[in-house]
Amino acid sequence: MHINVAGLTKVYTTWNRGSTFAEVLSSIVKRNKSEVHALRGIDFSIEKGELVGFLGPNGAGKSTTLKILTGVLYPTAGEVSVLGVCPWKDRKKYVANIGAVFGQKSQLVWDIPPVDSFMMNQAIYRIPDADFRRTLDRLTDMLGVREHMKQPTRNLSLGERMKCEFIMAMLHNPRIVFLDEPTIGLDVIAKDRIREFIQEMNREGVTFILTTHDLDDVERLARRVIVINHGSIVFDDGIAMLRRHFGAKKIVTAACASPFYFGNDGREQPLPAGVTLLNRLSPADVELECDTSVMDLGSLIRLIGDTCGLRDLAVQEVPIETVIKELYTDTAEV
């Protein structure tokens, strides 16, 4: 088992000072204590070579979990084993085997070229010269930054800098890499290059844990998704199962020959059970959501064709953003 987490709990203690003048004076003598349960006894395991999306809304416990897994934080209770060691107890041995890329925090030194930062990492991790040169040549060719890595970091574009951040994280050949918003703010071309790089490293056996709000990254990269909300894991399975979690829904975009007169506004003929009007693009063009466990997709298409005529039709999966949003909403109401 590469990563094993059992009963992981983290409770933060805060002291409430108050806001009024009297409450502030009173707090000099006595403050009211309150506890924030960031993690509520979560359990999960990750095998070698997995690429897992670790998702959740702000304040759900994602960052706390990752900080514990990287050895930055101590938990209140529970056990964590990563590569056979406890991250916060044997940190020196542990960090030699992990890497991290944070989209909003840089490991590169701003005023010197990335190649100098790379050499600094070589010294920190005691990478032999031959191994360093071989790994650096391979990574720079894969990411296409050979001509940029001798310029000061401050002169690089965001895309070029993020590629160098990946080289910085991968130089010592880590077995596990933590990614936090690795493509934030990047253009489409830079995103594609970085995603291809992650996939290539994953095929070579590197384990990745991806935390992001860009669900396109999750769909393109992750084979498995762990969703955390209010400190508890609410979903742990593949993307396909995540969609099935809310029923077999499809998005149907219909271009009709005559005005589409079904609707949910009370002035038109009601839509069949299991079908919802999402968007009226024009009098004759609509976007519908069809729950195929209630209304057969073929029956819906025939119904639209018989009543309004069909010029064109497109059927798509429900966007992953919608599924995740519903999952957050449902668990918040429990």
Secondary structure, DSSP 4 states (H G I P E B T S, - for coil): --EEEEEEEEEEEEEE--SSHHHHHHHHH--EEEEEEEEEEEEEEE-TT-EEEEE--TTSSHHHHHHHHTTSS--SEEEEEETTB-TTTSHHHHHTTEEEEETTB--S-TTS-HHHHHHHHHHHHT--HHHHHHHHHHHHHHHT-TTTTTS-GGGS-HHHHHHHHHHHHHTT--SEEEEESTTTT--HHHHHHHHHHHHHHHHTT-EEEEE-S-HHHHHHH-SEEEEEETTEEEEEE-HHHHHHTT-SEEEEEEEESS---EESSSSSEEPPTTEEEEEE-SSSEEEEEEETTTS-HHHHHHHHHHHH-EEEEEEEEPPHHHHHHHHHHHHHH-
